[in-house]
Amino acid sequence: MQIITFAAIDIGSYEVGMKSFELVPKSGIREIDYIRHGIELGRDAYNKGRIGNELLEELCRILEDFTRIMKEYQVDDYRACATSAIRETSNCLLILDKIRVRTGLDVEILSNSEQRFLGYKSIASNEESFQKIIQKGTAIVDVGGGSIQISLFDKDALVSTQNLRLGTMRIRERLAEVESRTNHFGDIIEEMINNELKSYKRLYLKDREIKNMILVGDYITQFMHRNAMEHSLMLSREEYFQLYQEIVTRTPQEMVQRMGMVSENVSLIMPAMIIYKRLIEETGAETIWIPGLNLSDGLAYDYAERKKIFKSSHNFENDIVEAAKNIAKRYQSNKTHLAGTEYLALTIFDKMKRIHGMGKRERLLLQIAVLLHDCGKYISMNRTAECSYEIVMSTEIIGLSHREREIIASAIRFNTEEFVSFEEFAIGSPLDQQDYLLTAKISAILRVANSMDRSHNQKFKNVKVTLKERELIVVVDTVEDITLEQGLFSHKAEFFETIFSIRPVIRQKRQV
C-alpha cells in the first residue's frame, strides 16, 4: 500500500503554519505534525499596503526551517499558499521571488474564493458529519485575519457565498487607538460590525432558515486545542454563548495565564468570538459545529482528491454550478432558456472533445458562462454583454480563481461583441495567450448554443449533435418555424468555424 507524505504550508495574516500528513488510499488522511510560527504579516499589509524588509527576512527564515523539516520527513510533495496578507500587498511579486530564491519554495497566491473553497474542503474531509449537517439550512462562517466568508447551504447544495472585510486583524488594526480608551472594547467591536451583518441578513438571509452553523477560523481551533477540548466539537446555541462569556469576560492577563492563550493573540480572538455570536443571533442557528480544521487540512484533502488517492462522496463541482444558478436567479435570468442553452453547449462540447482539446475543468467554465450570460439584462437591455461582464467580475464564485472568472466574463462579453485581437484583449488583462484561446473556444460554443434559442421560446423538443468530417451537424426535432434561429445560427457559425475549422449546420427533422 502506497503511503504519500504531504506537507501543506499556510502563510496567513498572523502566523505561518505547516502541517505534515500521511495520505493512505484506504484509511485516508492522518496528520503527523503541525508547526506554527507567529508573524503578523497582516499588520504591515493592512496598514501600509506592503510588507517591510524586516518581516520579509523573518518570513524567509521560518520557511527555510520548514524546508529543512520537510527533508527530515522525506516529504513526497508539498503545496505552499499565501492568503490576503500577501495578496493585498503592492510588493507581492517581489515577496514571492525572494521566498523562491531563499528557500526554493514556490508559493501560490490564493484568491479569496480559492482560499475559502479549500477551507470548505477541509470541513468536507469529515465526510460523515459534513454530509449530515448540510441536509438542513446551514451556514459556514470562516473568520480569517483579513475577512470573513459566509457560505449558505440548503438541502446539500451551496446556494450563496459572500465575503465581508471584517477579519480579526483588520478589525484590531482599525480600532487600535480606540482599545486603550475604553473598558468596553467588545461593545465597540460589535457596534463596528453590526451594520455589515445586518446588511448581509437583509440581502442574503431574508426568509432562509438556518438550523446549523459551522465555525471555522484559526483562533477558535487553537482555543479548543490549548484547552484540551475535542478535535471536533458540537455545541448547542446556549453552550456556545456560555463559551463566549467564559472567554470575553476574562481580562487579557487571565486569558494568557488561565486559558493558554499567547499574549499577542488575545486581541484577535475577541473579534472572532463576537462575529460568531452575532451571526448565531441573526440567523437563529440552533446547532454549532466547530470541526477544528483549517486551510492546511483543505490543501491535503484537495491534493488527495486530485491525485485520486481517494474519492470524495461530495460533488464540489456541483456546488460551483449551484452557486452560479443562484446568481442567475438573483438577476432574474430566464431559467428555461438557460437550461436549454446549457444542454446544447455541453452536448456540443462533449461531441467535439478530439477537436477542441479542452478538459473537464474547461467544460465547467463553459457551463458557468452559459448560466451567467444573460444576467446583465437585469441592469441594462442595451449593454447586456458589458453588464454581464461586470457582474461576473464583481461576484465571487467560490471554487473559481480570479483568472477563471476573467475567462468566463470575457467569453460572455464576446458572446455578442466582436472578438478582438490578442493585443487588444491583453490591455489591462492578466490573461495570457492560452487564456485568450480558451476564451475564444468557450465564446464560440456559447454563441452557437445561445443562437438556437434566440427567441427564448424553446422550439426544439429533441436535439441530436453529430460530428461528421468537417461539419458539426445539429438535428432538431420541431414543427415550429425556426427561420430566426437558422438565420442567427448561420451568422454565429462563421466565428465557430474560424476557431475550430468545423462548420456547424442546423437541420430540421420535422417541417412546419
N, C-alpha and C positions, 0 to 999 in steps of 0.2 A: 504493500500500500504506500503510495507516494505521499510524503508529508512536505508541504511547502512552507518555508518560513518567510513571513512577510512583515515589513515594517511600515507603519503609517506615521508620517510626520505632519503635525498641525502647527503652523505658525500663526498664532492668534493675536488678539489685541493686548492681552495682558500676560500671556505665557506661551512658551513653546513646549510642545509635548511630543513624545514618540512612544507609540505602543508597538510591541512586537507580538506577532501571532503565529500560531501553527494552524495551517489550513489542511484539513483532512476530509477527503470526499465523503466518508460515511458518518463521521462524528461531528463535522462542521468546524466552527472557529473556536480556538482556545487562546485566550490572552496569556502570554508568558512573561511579559514585563511591561511596566509603564513608568516612563521617566518624564518628569516635568521640571521646567525651569522658569521661574517668574521673570518676565521682562516686559515692561509697559510700552510696547511699540505704539499703542494707541494714543498715549499721551502726546507724543510728537505728531503723529498722523492727524489726529483730530484738532489739535491746536495750531500746528504750523503748516500742515499740508505736506510735510516731508519728514523723513527720518534722519536724524543727525548722525554724524560720523561715530560718535561715542557709542550710541545704541547699536549702530550697524556693526561695529567691531565686536561688541558683546554678543550679538546675534550670531556672527560668524564663529566665534569661539564655542558657543553652545552647539552649533551644527557640526563643527569639527569633532566634538565629543560624541555626538550622535553617530557620525560615520564610523568612528573607532568602535563604538559598541555594536553597530551593525556587523562589522567584520568579525567581532568576537562571537556573535551569534550565528555567523555564517548565513546571513540573510540571503535568500534567493532573489528577492525583488523588493522594491520599495516604491512608495509614492509620497512625495513631499508637496504640501499645498499651503498656500498663504491666503488669508481672507481680507477683510476690509482694511485692516491696519496698514497693509502694504498696497492693496488695490487702490486706495484713495490717495496715495502719495504722488507727488509730481516727479519724484526720482525713482519710480517703480522699476524701470528697466535697468537703471544703474545698480539698484539693490540686487536684482536677480543675477546680473552679470558678476558682481562681486562675490556673491554666495557661490556661484558656479566655479569661479576661478579659485577661491579659497578652499572650498570643501569638496568640489566635484559633484555636488548635488544639483540636479535640475529641479527647480521649484516651479510649480504651476500656480498661477493666479486663478482662483475660482471666482466666477461671477457669483452674485448673491444667490441666484436661482440654482446654480450648480451646488453651491455650499449647502443650501437648505435641503436640496434633494438628497444629498449624501447623508445629511443628518437624519432625514426621514428614513433613509435606507437602514441606518443604524438601529432605529426603532423597529423596523420591519424584520430585522435579524432575529428578534424574539418573536418568531412567527406565530406561535400558538396564542400568546397574549394579544399580539397586534391584531390578528385576524378576528379575534373575538370582540375586541373593544370597538373596532371601527364599523361594526354592523349597525350600530346606532349613531346618532349625531355626535361627532367627536371633533374637538379642536386640538391641534398640536401647537403649543406655544413654545417657540425656540428663542430663548433670550441670549444674545451674544453681547460682545463688548461694544459693537457699533450700531446694532439694530436688533429688532425682534421680528420674527416671522410668525404669522398666524395662518395656519392651514386648516381648512374645514373639510370634514368627511361626512358623507351621508350614504348609508347602505353600501359600504365597501368601495365607494368612489370618491376621489378627491374633487371637490366641487369649486373651491377657490383658495387662493393663497395671496396674502398681502404682506408687504414689508413696511415697517414703521421705524423711522430713525430715532429709536428710543433705547439704544443699547446702554448697558450698565456703565461702561466707561465714558460714553458720550454724555450721559446724564451727570455723572460725577464731575467731569471737567467743566460742564456748563454751569454747575451750581457750586463750584469750588469756593467762590468768595462768600456765598450765602451760608455755607455749612457752619462756619465759625461764629456766625452772628445769631444763631437760633438754637433753642433747645428742642425744637420740633422739626428736625430735618426730614423725618419721614412724611410729615404733613406737606412740606414744601415739594418733595418729590411727587407725592400723589397729586397735588394741585397742578404740577407741570404736565403730568401725563394724562390727566383726566380728559382734557379736550380732545386729544388724539384718539383715545379709546372710545369716547362717546361718539365721535365722528365715524369711527370704524363700525361700531354697533349699528348706527343709523344706516350706513351704506351697505353693509355686508351681512349683518345678522338678521335684521328685520324680524320675520316670524320663524326663523330657523331654530329648531330645538336642539340644544347642545346638552347631552346627558353626561358625556365623558370629556375629560381634559388630560392631555399628555404633556407633562412639563419636561422641557429639555433645556440644558444650559450647564456650563462648567461648574458654577458655584453651588447649585443645588446638588449636583452629583458629588462634588468634593465634600460638601457638608455631610452627606449621607455616609461616605466612606470614613471620614475622620471621626464620626460619632458611632461607628460600629453598627450602622444600620444595614439592612439587606441591600444587595446589589440592585434589586428591583423592588419598588415599594408601591403598594396600592393603598390609597387613603380615601376616607370619606371626606366630604366637604368640611365637616366640623373638625375632623382630625387635622386637615391642612391648616385651618385657622388657628388651632392650638399650637401647631408647629411654628406658624408665623409669629404668634405672640411670644413664644419662647425665644425666638431669635431677635426680633426687633425691639423688645423691651430691655434687652441687655445693653450695658454700656460697651463701648469698644474694648475696654480693658477686660471685661468679663468674657466677651466673645473670643478674645485671644487666649485668656487663661483657662476658661472652663469649657470652651466648645471646640478647642483645637484649631481655631482659625489662625491664618497668617495675618499679621497686623496690616499689611498693605492691601489685603483682600477684604477687610471688614467693610470699607466704604463702598464696595462693589456688590456685596450680597444683598444689602437692603433694597436698592432699586429693583433687583430681580424679584425679590420676595413680594414687593409691593405691586409690581406688574402682574405677577401670577395672581395675587389676591384680587386685584381689581377686575381682571378678566373672569375669574371664577364668579365674582359678584355680578358682573354684567351679563354673563351667559347663563347663570344659574346651574352650572355643571355640578353634578352630584358625586361623581366618582373621579378621583385624581390618581393618575398613574405616573410615577417617576421611574423610568426604566434604567436610569443610571448609566447611560451611554452617551458618546459624543461623536464628533466628526471622524475621529480615527477609526472607530468601530464601523462607521459607514464606508470609509475607504477600504477597509478589509473586506467587508461584505460585497462591495461593488467589484473589487478585484476578483474575488472568488466566483462571483456570478459571471463576469466577463470571460474568465479563464475556464468556465464550465467545470469548476471543481464541484459545484453543486448547483441545483436549480431552485430558484425561489418559487414558492407557491403563489406569490402575489404578482400580478401583472403591472409593473411600474409604467410601461409604455401606455397602458390604458388610462393611467392617472393623468398623463400629459394630454391625451386625446380628450378625456372628460373635462379637464380644465379648459381646453380650447372651446369645447362645445358650450360651456357655461359662459365664456367670454362672448361667443357669438349670440347667445341667448340674451345677455345683458344689452347688446347693441341691436336687438330685435331683428336679427337676420332671419331669412325665410328658411325654416327648418327642413321643409320638404325639398326645396331646391338644393340645399347643402347636401342632404342625404343622397340625392340622385347624382349630383356632380361628384361627390366623394366616391361613389361606386364606380362611375365611369373613369375617373382619374386613376384610381388604384387598379382597375382592370387593365387599362392601357399600360400602366407601369409594369404590371406583372407579365403581360404578354411580350414586353419589349426588353426583358432583362439582358438578353445577349447583345442587344443593340446599344442601350444607354449606359451599361456598365455601373449602375448605381446599386446600392445595397439596402439592407433593412433600415438603417438609420435615415437614409435619404428618402425612403418611402414614407417614413413618419413625418419628415419635414414637408413633403408634398401634401400629406393628409391634413396637417395643421394649416398649410397655406389655403387649401380648399375651404376648410371650416371658417377661416377668418377673412376670406377675400371680399366679402360684402359688408363688413362691419362699418366701413367708412360712410355708408349711406345714412347712418344714424346722425352724422354731423353735417354732411353736405351731399346732395344728389349730383351736384355738378363736379365735385372734386373727390369722388369716391376713392379712387386709387391712392391719391395723396393722403387722404384722411385715414384710410385703412393702414397705410404705411406708418403713419404717426401713432395710431392706436397700438399696433403690434410692437413698435419700438418703445412705447411708453408703458406697456403692460407686461408685468413679469409673468412668465410661464415656467413654473417650477420644473426642473429637469432639462431645460434647454439653456444652452450657453448664450451669451450675448451675440457671438458670431452666428449661431444658428437662427436666432431671432432676426438678425440682419438679413440673412439669406431668405427667410420666409417673407419678411416685409418687402424686400426688393422684388421677389418673384410675384408677389401680389401687385405691386406698383406697375410692373411691366406686363401684367395681365391685360391692361387696357392702354397703357402708354407705350410709345415706341421704344424698342430696346436700343440701348446706346452702346458705343464702343467701350472697350475696357478702360481706355484712357479717361473718358468722361465718367465712367462708372466709379473709377478709383478715387476721384476727387472727394476728399473728406470721408472716405470709407475705409474701414480697417480690413476689408475683404481682399484676398489675393486673386490671382488668375484662376486657380482651381475653384475657388468660391464663385467667381464670375461665371464659369462654365456650368457649375451646379445650379446657379440661379437661373441661367438660360434654359436648362433642361426642365427644371420644375415649372418655370413660367410657360414653356411651350406645351407641356401636358395640361396644365391648368387652363390655358387658353382654349384648347380643343374641347376639353370636357365641359367647360363652362358654356361654350357656344352652343352645345347640343341642348341646353335648356335655357336659351336666351329669353324665351317668353315666360319662364318660370311656371309653365303650365304642365310640366311633366308629361309630355306627349308620348314618350316611349315606354311601353309596358315591359318589353324584353329587349335586351341589348346583348349582342354577341360580338366579340372582338377577336379577329384572327390576323396573324402576320403572315403575308404571302409575298415572297420575293422582296420587292421594294415598295410594297404597299401595306398599310395598316387598314384593314377593312372593318368598318363598323356597321354591322347589320342591325337595323332597328325594326321592331315589330309594332306597327301603329296604323291606324286608319285615319289619323289626323293629317291636316295639311302642314307639312314641315318645310315649306318654301323658305321661311325665315331662317330656320336652323341650317338648311343646306347652303343658303347664301352666306351666312356668317361663318359656317364651318369651312367653306372654301377659302375665305379670307384668312382665317386663323391657320389653315393648313400650310400656307406659304412659310410662315415662321417655323412651324413644326418641321417641315421638310428641310429648311435651312440648317436646323440644329441637328437633326438625326439622319438626314439623307433618306428619309422614308416618307412617302406621301400618304396621308390619311384620307380615306374615302368613305363616305357615308352612303349606305344603300338601304332602301326601304323594302321591307319584306312584304307588307300588305299596302296596297294603294288606296287612295281616298275613294 
